[in-house]
Amino acid sequence: MNRQIVVAMIALLCYGATLAEEHSPNRSLADMSNDERIEIMRLATLYDSCVYTEAMTASANYSDIRHAADFALGQCHTTLMELEAGISTMGFELTYARAFSNRTRNRAARKIMPELAVRRGGG
């Protein structure tokens, strides 16, 4: 009897997973067009530019460059959310959109710190 229940549960789980795959509204990354790639990179560049501009403007107001970088990342959060929303509206998975926006944010944070250090050091 227990074996029959286990087999029935496995069959139902497999059937449910198959239905979910067939009716998934998310597109594969392999289906991304060149125009979509260009648009995603344009949005990522807008975010990078925002972080750079905000950080350089705020660097005079903070004694610690890390605070200026944090301020800039906070000021540009809406631009980052636009990037994530843009990827999602193209039909790609939300997890991919979040991962891409997180990588973009982390990369911007790593890039802005040396820029702020050079500016602060007078180099």
C-alpha positions as CSV (number, residue, x, y, z in Angstrom):
1,M,0.0,0.0,0.0
2,N,2.8,2.5,0.9
3,R,4.5,1.6,-2.4
4,Q,1.4,2.5,-4.3
5,I,1.1,5.8,-2.6
6,V,4.7,6.7,-3.3
7,V,4.4,5.7,-7.0
8,A,1.2,7.8,-7.3
9,M,2.8,10.8,-5.7
10,I,5.8,10.5,-8.0
11,A,3.6,10.3,-11.0
12,L,1.6,13.4,-9.9
13,L,4.8,15.3,-9.3
14,C,6.3,14.4,-12.6
15,Y,3.0,15.3,-14.4
16,G,2.8,18.7,-12.6
17,A,6.4,19.5,-13.6
18,T,5.7,18.6,-17.2
19,L,2.7,20.9,-17.2
20,A,4.6,23.7,-15.7
21,E,7.4,23.4,-18.3
22,E,4.8,23.3,-21.2
23,H,2.9,26.4,-19.9
24,S,5.9,28.4,-18.7
25,P,5.5,32.0,-19.9
26,N,9.3,32.6,-19.6
27,R,11.5,32.7,-22.6
28,S,14.8,31.0,-22.9
29,L,17.9,33.2,-22.9
30,A,18.9,31.5,-26.1
31,D,15.8,33.2,-27.7
32,M,17.1,36.7,-26.8
33,S,17.4,38.9,-29.9
34,N,20.2,41.2,-30.7
35,D,18.0,44.2,-30.1
36,E,17.0,42.9,-26.7
37,R,20.7,42.5,-25.8
38,I,21.4,46.0,-26.9
39,E,18.5,47.3,-24.8
40,I,19.6,45.4,-21.7
41,M,23.2,46.8,-22.1
42,R,21.8,50.3,-22.6
43,L,19.9,50.1,-19.4
44,A,23.0,48.7,-17.6
45,T,25.1,51.6,-19.0
46,L,22.5,54.1,-17.7
47,Y,22.8,52.6,-14.3
48,D,26.6,52.7,-14.4
49,S,26.5,56.3,-15.5
50,C,24.1,57.2,-12.8
51,V,26.3,55.6,-10.1
52,Y,29.4,57.4,-11.4
53,T,27.7,60.8,-11.6
54,E,26.1,60.5,-8.2
55,A,29.2,59.2,-6.5
56,M,31.4,62.0,-7.9
57,T,28.9,64.6,-6.9
58,A,28.6,63.1,-3.4
59,S,32.3,62.6,-2.8
60,A,32.7,66.1,-1.6
61,N,30.0,65.7,1.1
62,Y,31.4,62.5,2.7
63,S,34.7,62.0,4.4
64,D,34.6,58.3,3.7
65,I,34.5,57.2,0.0
66,R,32.5,54.1,1.0
67,H,29.7,56.4,2.2
68,A,29.7,58.3,-1.1
69,A,29.5,55.0,-3.0
70,D,26.6,53.8,-0.8
71,F,24.8,57.1,-1.3
72,A,25.3,56.8,-5.1
73,L,24.0,53.2,-5.2
74,G,21.0,54.3,-3.2
75,Q,20.3,57.2,-5.4
76,C,20.4,55.0,-8.5
77,H,18.3,52.2,-7.1
78,T,15.3,53.2,-9.3
79,T,17.5,52.9,-12.4
80,L,18.5,49.5,-11.3
81,M,14.9,48.5,-10.8
82,E,14.1,49.7,-14.4
83,L,16.8,47.4,-15.7
84,E,15.3,44.5,-13.8
85,A,11.8,45.4,-15.0
86,G,13.0,45.8,-18.5
87,I,14.4,42.3,-18.6
88,S,11.2,40.8,-17.0
89,T,9.0,42.6,-19.5
90,M,10.9,41.0,-22.3
91,G,9.6,37.7,-21.0
92,F,12.7,36.3,-19.3
93,E,12.6,34.8,-15.9
94,L,12.5,37.1,-12.9
95,T,15.3,35.1,-11.3
96,Y,17.5,36.0,-14.3
97,A,16.5,39.6,-14.2
98,R,17.4,39.8,-10.5
99,A,20.7,38.0,-10.9
100,F,21.6,40.3,-13.8
101,S,20.7,43.5,-11.9
102,N,22.6,42.2,-8.8
103,R,25.7,41.6,-11.0
104,T,25.4,45.0,-12.5
105,R,25.1,46.6,-9.1
106,N,28.1,44.7,-7.7
107,R,30.2,45.5,-10.7
108,A,29.3,49.2,-10.4
109,A,30.2,49.2,-6.7
110,R,33.6,47.6,-7.5
111,K,34.2,50.1,-10.3
112,I,33.3,53.2,-8.4
113,M,35.5,52.7,-5.3
114,P,38.9,53.1,-7.2
115,E,37.5,56.1,-9.0
116,L,36.5,57.7,-5.7
117,A,39.9,56.8,-4.1
118,V,41.8,58.5,-7.0
119,R,39.6,61.6,-6.8
120,R,40.1,61.8,-3.0
121,G,43.8,61.2,-3.3
122,G,44.1,64.0,-5.9
123,G,45.3,61.7,-8.6
